[in-house]
């Protein structure tokens, strides 16, 4: 039994309370002659082919809730990152800066906080992995003396980047540091520079809009009124690939949820691999990059140290998957069709 790529099923009131196995058996049976057997469905779930609200689920007996979204993957999802995949960039008694791999959320969503330990281990979050990453870092750096740090206390999140976004994240290691650094993020005094590969030929400019939770289609986005929170993104092209794609740098003046992804999509230049936010219909933008994920990377992070007052700045090199796409675009292999060439707009 081979599922169609990206098959999505919505859990309705009628489906509520069913086990994942029963739900999938009914859905797959509706699309196949003869239907799917229990053993086929169980194999599908246990081999990491099923997501619920973006999280891998390997529990065939999980009871579904109304409104949940079940996605069946054509290929098994990659194993989640481990502590060894998290690179410690800076460490002291107050803060730790790490390089986040793609495919992992920064912290738990509210509805995930009650998950049992076994389920958390299947889909860990970055803040849960960082203590082990710190322990490994100390052990590698100090040898036997580092063993006393084997059990590192939990860290505290003061900002987040998306599951598919890679790059720099800072956590605090004390309550006072959390309070001070969180205030810097609220006041937008931190330095954050992102690199992204976008569809089309992008010009330099500033995008300024007001963000609302629901722009009319159930998703976050910009409001045409004064309602919402101010969101400002400064965009600068780094490298153009004809009229088809552009490597851009984005500097955040504010830090709203999904800000870069939303702003670039709204001006007709969605980030390659974007599957949530699309360009306005009249722009007819097509992403032919075949990017495996959202091509967005948190390349620079700067802040004032909460204890010493020192102005710190860190950088992260582009990860392998983004470099691979850039190499392909530079070589002209499988050159995609143009996706439009509108410069960023300044909106108020």
KAURTA-V840714 format. One record per backbone hydrogen bond with DSSP energy under -1.0 kcal/mol. NH is the residue of the N-H (numbers start at 1). CO is the residue of the C=O. If there is no record, write none. Layout:
# KAURTA-V840714
NH	CO
NH	CO
This chain:
# KAURTA-V840714
7	4
7	72
9	70
11	68
16	12
17	64
18	15
20	62
21	60
23	19
24	20
25	21
26	22
27	23
28	24
29	25
30	26
41	37
42	38
43	39
44	40
45	41
46	42
47	43
48	45
49	44
51	71
52	55
53	69
55	52
57	50
62	59
64	18
67	11
68	65
70	9
71	51
72	7
73	49
77	48
85	82
86	83
87	99
89	97
90	97
92	95
96	171
97	90
98	169
99	87
100	167
103	163
104	163
112	109
113	110
115	112
120	116
121	117
122	118
123	119
126	105
127	106
129	125
130	126
133	129
134	130
135	131
136	132
137	133
138	134
139	135
140	136
141	137
142	138
143	139
145	142
146	143
147	144
149	146
150	147
156	172
166	296
167	100
168	298
169	98
171	96
172	156
173	94
178	174
179	175
180	176
181	177
182	178
183	179
184	180
185	181
186	182
187	183
189	184
191	302
193	300
194	250
195	297
196	248
197	295
198	246
199	270
200	244
201	340
205	235
207	233
209	231
211	229
212	221
215	219
221	212
223	210
229	211
231	209
233	207
234	251
235	205
236	249
238	247
239	247
241	245
244	241
245	241
246	198
247	239
248	196
249	236
250	194
251	234
252	192
253	232
254	232
259	256
262	258
263	259
264	260
265	261
266	262
267	263
268	265
269	264
272	197
274	271
283	280
284	281
295	272
296	294
297	195
298	166
299	193
299	297
300	193
301	314
302	191
303	312
305	310
309	305
312	303
314	301
316	299
323	319
324	320
325	321
326	322
327	323
328	324
329	325
330	326
331	327
333	328
335	332
